[in-house]
Amino acid sequence: MHFFRRFHGPDQPSDDDIRRYIHHQSHNIRFVAASKALGVNSGYIGWRGPGGKVRPKLVTEFLQSKDPRVRRAMFAAILKQSNAPTPEIFELAVKAVKDPAESWWVKDAALQIIGRGSADQIAPLTDMLLGYLKHEENWLRNAALTALTPVAADERCYKKVLPAIGDLVRTNQRVSVTRGLAAGIRAKIKEASPAVQKLATDTLQETFTGYAGTK
């Protein structure tokens, strides 16, 4: 347990210490190191606490690392925070999602971070994000739904987003694809204009009455 004593003790690890452990073979150790760059102490069993200063230069360095394991660990640590991503982090998440060579594991976390952005940030990305609703991996479809939830009822793109969500749910057989997102989408629709609510009623009602998957 020397590692935890070193990272969680009164003497803070150096930047080079964090750099060393962010490349550890264990994802859990990489996550702890990434959390430390955010000024958070993180343990194996989920506990979290104040962990010293935030190191923004390290955060950016890790998000731009050549190692996808490092990029994933840093994005994952950011996802544990409740605040919205900074513009720089948001743009790095968008860059990861747009990159055809990026690891799907990294894209998963990056899509979820995009979902923490504002509608103004997400609306211009709608077409790109809609493509991920048809991805072969269900966990990436779930991440795409997360990214699209803030604009599901947005006047600028609801005519594209709601039918796409309806098609996905109508043909979906895995609860992991839509898990945890229905309430957020409903809340957006409830606050929307009558035109948005009408399309939502017409489109999403069909998801329950017109299931097109394997029966």
Salt bridges, closest charged atoms under 4 A:
ASP15 OD1 - ARG55 NH1 2.75
ASP16 OD1 - ARG19 NH1 2.82
ASP17 OD2 - ARG6 NH2 2.82
ASP17 OD1 - ARG20 NH1 2.91
GLU61 OE2 - ARG19 NE 2.89
ASP67 OD2 - ARG69 NH2 2.98
GLU102 OE1 - ARG71 NH2 2.61
ASP108 OD2 - ARG72 NH1 3.07
ASP120 OD1 - ARG156 NH1 2.86
ASP127 OD1 - LYS160 NZ 2.85
ASP154 OD1 - ARG156 NE 2.84
ASP167 OD1 - ARG170 NH2 3.64
ASP202 OD2 - LYS198 NZ 2.90
